[in-house]
Amino acid sequence: MDVSTPTRAARPFEVTNRLVLSIAVPMTLAYLTTPLLGITDTAVIGQYGDAALLGGLAAGAIVFDVVFTTFNFLRSGTTGLVAQAFGRDDVLEEQAVLWRALAIALVCGLLVVALGPLVNAAGVRFMNPDPRVAEAMHAYVAIRILGAPLSLINYAILGYVLGRGEGGLGLGLQVILNGANIALSVFLGLSLGWGIEGVAWGTVGGEALGALAGFGLLAWRFRNGPRVSLARVFDFPEIMRMVAMNRDIMIRSFSLLAAFALFTRQGAQFGTVTLAANAVLMNFFLIAGYFLDGMATAAEQLAGRAVGARYRPAFRQAVWLTIVWGFGLALALAGVFVLFGDDLVAFIAKAEDVREIASVFLPWAALIAVSGVLAFQMDGVFIGATWSRDMRNMMLLSLAVYLVCLFFLTRAFGNYGLWATLHIFLIVRGISLAAILPARARQTFGS
């Protein structure tokens, strides 16, 4: 959504390295707890020695990756809108944004539950697994989908907390949610012997405890303060602004999923070994993404706060510092991957032919963080500033460039061309957004 330029005075504040890191570091740690869930669930089910159960768990997890990526706007969109209200010191609008997000989360979550049988059937049909794998997958999805409203509510609460720049509090909420998830999955899945159903119920229980902690925090925070009216919460223009922003973020997320799905699909055309090697190397990008997401979250909050405060110096400094820290972090990660990448590949993949191919393309994977840092950071700035339409349009442009490169470069250079295409996609995303940033800043803050 576009932000019109108001006539009210600016509310100055200073963006420092310490302020950037106070948001980025806790949220990086919070995001790094996410892979522990998958590792724990896999380890629990692995104790049963049944490959069909592991396959069902992996296939079911993919279904939820798609479902919850679709609704990730409830976190990022809420962060941007709350950050702007925080920047202009509008406590009632902060609350109003939160309650709107919670209402959308509840409605969407209940809709997902209602469509659960269709989601389950579509997932099984798409994955087309063996009958025993399909049975395990069906059991996992049928239970875990019951927690969809709780998951989306947790997105909204986390978005509110991060919009206020409370990275440490966000980390605490994620530790409660993920920690409870891990403990319950181990207890129900192993100690009680519930197997894959226990892991699914453990995830639902973790989301429930996370939501309970979040609502406890909100009750404590709002206990003595001013209360926002229902009329303001359900203000139609503001609701439509949130819906439009969420739509744009959803389109961006789907485009990103499509790009990575096409990367995997094209890799499969080069043979099973190359496909496996690319899958192993993509873990480098996933690891880097958790770190870059932390810095992008800082960009979201600080850019949004500066737009709300109408204070251009803070906006400029937020953009600059998150770029500097982002590139510094990306270069450090690239160095670690170059030095220790072969060891990581050897840890993940035991097949010698897969390790040989992965070693050849290791430099391409190691540098993916550097190519992607500007895309992550600019996404954060544009989400925080609620320039979601521009972010959507530049994503679609980048996807079009990606498709053209995918067609020509992979034909000419095989898997080298595939990796080059992924780098180009990320670079175009970052540069295209950076190119229009000055004009959007002038429009928002004035010349």
Buried (B, 14 or more C-beta within 10 A) or exposed (E): BBBEEEEEEBBEBEBEEEBBBBBBBBBBBBBBBEBEBEEBBBEBBEEBEBEBBBBBBBBBBEBBEBBBBBBBBBBBBBBBBBBBBBBBEBEBBBBBBBBBBBBBBBEBBEEBBEBBEEBBEEBBEEBEBEEBBBBBBBBBBBBBBBBBBBBBBBBBBBBBBBBBBBBBBBBBBBBBBBBBBBBBBBBBBBEEEBBBBBBBBBBBBBBBBBBBBBEEBBEEBBEEEEEBEEEBBEBEEBBEBBBBBBBBBBBBBBBBBEBEEBBEEBBEEBEEBBBBBBBBBBBBBEBBBBBBBBBBBBBBBBBBBBBBBBBBBBBBBBBEBBBBBBBEBBBEBBEBBBEEBBEBBBEBBEEEBBBEBBBEBBBBBBBBBBBBBBBBBBBBBBBBBBBBBBBBBBBEBBBEBBBEBBEEBBEEEBBBBBBBBBBBBBBBBBBBBBEBBEEBBEBBBEE
